């Protein structure tokens, strides 16, 4: 183990959504034997090799892309890797972060190195004020819809512009998280005063004189004025509406004011076939207004929107409402709609 002090372990995807302890505080068994064995091995191996572990019943436990930022483990200027494609989320704090495979995780643990091909660079700039009801999730869906699910393949993206700068760190995490949805390896946002305010006082962030030195360095991580990128994509925030996906790919995006497309409207025969399969799966009819599609299921639990501001927004929508009748015949699927599991419901 090369640098256990630079490693953090969380159970994350192996955990079921059921309670982890009973009324007496005893740990409950996990039904899936493979997950149970993996977590048992993690509990044995982490302390043996000096790795910090937030176990499944620890108060700090949660989705890995939430734990890193909220604990101050994710810091500007660091290179961060994890065995999850949505590791790009940590780029919201100015870290070069990307997902890797299991064998690569093993290599990093042993050597603290990876052999990589240098990525190309892309700037995605969004300027202007967002309209009513338009969230950071809508911004990134608009980006994916514009450049496609493979538009960022081979690139490390930097998200820039006044729209991005106006976002909270929670909003930025949503944008960077979905860099992988448009094919990018990583999605960076340069650290600024919003970043520093978010990180200050976090349990694993620098403190005292070390904090001052860290911030002084972090301020140097802005992209140089006049720097060139291999590709530049520009969006106007005024053109972004609340977005939905009608299909099974995040690039299948339409605004809430749009309609379900006709598969034959696509020029590419393979896209026509894929669109028809998506509509068959989703139970949607071409030409249907998205505003007329009944909401059948709402899922709060993805790694895209998982911070407290997302949960509060969902709670505000649900406040005073009650379940009534049975679901309708179709549903609008917002890719990774909201939330990542509410571990601290007392927060709001």
N, C-alpha and C positions, 0 to 999 in steps of 0.2 A: 504494500500500500504506500504510494508515493507521498501524498499530502492529505492525510485524513482531516487536517484542520481546514481544508478548502472544500470539504464534502459534506453534504446534508442529505439525509435519507428520510423519506416519508412513504407510508404504505400506498396512499392514493388509489389507483385504479383497481387494486386487489380487494378493496373493501366493499361490502354490500351496503345498501342504503338503510338497512335496519339498525336498530340500536346496538351499540357495542358492549354495553354493560347492563346487568339486570338491576332491580330495585335495591339490591344489597351491595352493588358496586362490583360484582363478579364479572369477569370477562366472558362474553358469550362466544360460543363456537361458531366458526364460519362453515357453512354447509358445503361450499365448493372445495373439494379436497386439494386441487392444485393451488388455489389461492391461499388456503389455510397453510399448506406446506411452505409456500414462498414467504408468507409473513412470519412463520415460525423461524425459517432460516434467517430472515432479516433481523429478527430480535436476537438471534444468537450471534450473527456475524458482525453486526454494527458495533457493539461494545468490544468484541474481541479485537477489532482493528481500529478502535478509537474514533469511530464515525459518529457524529451527532445524529440521533434518531428521534424524531417525533413519532412515537408509537401511536397505534390506532385509537387509544383512549386518552392520549395527551391533549390538553386544551389547545395546543398550538397546531394540532394535526389538521390537514385539509388538502385541497387540490394543490399540487406542487407549484403551479404557476401563481397561486395566491399566497402560499406559505413563504416562498422566497422573498417577494416584495414586502409583505407585511411584517416579516421578521427582520428586515434589513440585511438579509443574506445577499440579495441582488443589489449590486452597486454599479454606478456609472464606470465605464472604462474597463470593466471586467469581461473576460470571455467565459461564457457559461453554457454548459452542455447538459443534456438530460435525455433519457430514453423515451422521449415523447415529442411528436412533431410540433406541438403547440408551444414548445420551449421558446419560440420566437417572441412570446408575450413579454419576456423579461427585457426585450429591447426597448420597451416603453420607458425604462429608467436609464437608458444610455449604455446598456450592456450589449455586447455582440453575443447573441444567444440563439442557439439552434438545436434541433433534435438530432439524435444519433441512434444507431442501432445497438443491440445488446453486446456484440463483440467489440464495438467501439467504446462502449461504457467500460468494459473490462480493461481495454487498453489505456483509457484515461486514468482509471483507478491505479493501474500499475506504473504508468510512466508520466502522467500529466501532460501528454502530448497526443496530437492527431496529425495524420498526413492528409492534407486537403489541397484541392485545386482552388486557386484564388477565384473568387466570384467577381462578376461584373457589378457595376454600381448603377442604381436607379434612384432618381428623386421622384417622389410622388408628392406634389405640392397642392394643398387645398387652402384656399383663401376665402375669407368672408364670414359673415355671421350665419349660423344655422337657423333655419326656420322653426316655427312652432312644431313641437313633437318630433323633431329630427334629433337623433342621438348619435353618439360615436359609432354604434353598431350600423346605423344607416350609412355613415360615411364609408366604412370599410366595405359594406355590401355594394355601395355605388362604385367603389374602386374595383372590386372584383368583377362587377358587371361590365365595367368599361374595358378592362384589359384582359379579362378571361381567366379561367382557372389555371392556365399555364403561362399567363403573361409575364410572371416574374421569375420563371424558371432560369436558373443560372445566375440570379442577381441577389445581392444584399440591398435591401431598400432602405432609404431614409425618408421618413414622412416629415414634411416641412409645411410651413405656411401658417398664417394667422389662425386658421380654424383649429389646427393641431395644437398651437400654443395656448389657445383659450381653453383647451380641455383639462379636466382634472387628471391626475395620474391614473385613476380608475378608468376614465374614458380612454386614455392613451393605451392602457393595458389591453383593452378590447380591440383597438386598432392593430397593435403589434401582434396580438395573439393570432389574428387571422391573416398574417402575412403568408402563411403556408397555404391559405385558401386561394391565393392567386399565384402560387408556385414558388414564391421567394424562399431562400434559405433562412433569411433573418429580416426583421423589420425594426429599424432603429429610430428612436426619437432623441435628439440631442438633449442632454440634461440642462435644466434651467432652474430658476428660483422655485418654481412649482415642485420640481423633483427634490430639491434640497429640503424644502419644508415638509414634504411627505416622509423623507427618510430620517429626519432629525429625531433622535430619541428612540428609534426602533431598537429592539433588544440586541441585534447582531451588527448594527451599524457602528461606525467609529464614534468615539465620544471625547469630550474635552479638547485638548490640543490636537489630538489625532483627527477629530472632526474638522477643525479649522484647516489643517493641512490637506485633508481630503477634498474639501469644498474648493480650496484654491486650485487644486489639480483638476477637479471636475469642470471648473469654469473654462479650462483650456480645450475641452472636448467638442466644442462647436465646430461645425464644418467651416473651413476658410471661406471668406467672401470671394466670390468669383470662381469657386471650385467647379470643375466640370464633371459631369456624370456620363456614363455610357448611354443612358436613356433618361428622358424627363417626361413625366405625365402630369398634366395640370387639370384640376377640377375647380369649379366655382361652387362654393357652398350654397349659393342661392338656387342652384340647379338640383340640389339633393333633396328628395322627399323621403318620408318614411318608406322603407323598402321591405319587400317580401320575396322569398324564393318560391317559385311555382313548381320546381322540379327537384331532382335529387343531387344536383351539383350547385355549389354556391355561386356559380356564374349565371344561373338561371334566375336572374333578378328582374323584378318589375316594381315600379312605385305603387303605393297603395291606390293611386288614382288610375293605374293601368289595368290591363286585361290579361287573361290567360292566353298565351300565344298559340297560333295554329302551327303544328309541327312542320307543315308544308311551307311556312313562311321563311324557313331557313334554307339557304342555298346548298349547304353541304348535306348530301344524302345520309351520311353517318349521323349528323346532328339531327336530321329529321327523324331517323329511327330512334335515337336516344331520347328525343323530346317526346315522342309518342309513348315510349315505354315509361317515361317519367309521369306523364299525365295519366296513364293507365294505373300506375302504382298509387298516385296521389288522389285519384278519383276526381280529377278536374276536367272540365269541358272547355275547349278552345272558345274564346270570345267572352267568357264569363268575366264580369268586372270583379277585381280582387276585393272590392268593398262588399260584394255580395256573397263571398265565400264564407260559410259559417265556420266559426272557430270551434273545433271539436276537441282538440287537446292542447294544453299549455304545459310545457315542460320547463321547470326552473331547476337547473342542475348541470349546466354545461360549463366548460372551462373558459368560455368566451366572456360572459358577463357574470361575474361571481363575487364582486365586491359589494360592500354594504350599500352603496348608492343604487346599485341595480336592484337589490332586494327591496329597498325602500320605494323605488319607483314601481315595482311590481305590487307591493303592498298598497300603494296609493291607488292603483287601478282597482284592486280587489276590495278595498275598504267599503263596507256597507253593502256588498253584493253577496248573493247566495247562489248555490247550485240549483238550477231549475230544469226539470225535464231531462230528456236524453239528448246526446250529441246529434248534430246535424249530419247530412250525408257526406260532407267534404270538410277539409280543413286547410287553412293556410299555414304553411310550414315556414317559420322564420328560422333559418339555419342557426342552431345554437341559441335559442331565444334569450334566456336570461338565467342568471343565478348559477351558483356552483355548490349549493348546499349551505343552509343557514346554520352555522355552528354557534352563533351568539344572538339568538332571537331577541334578547334584552336590548340589543343595540337599536332596535327600531323595526 
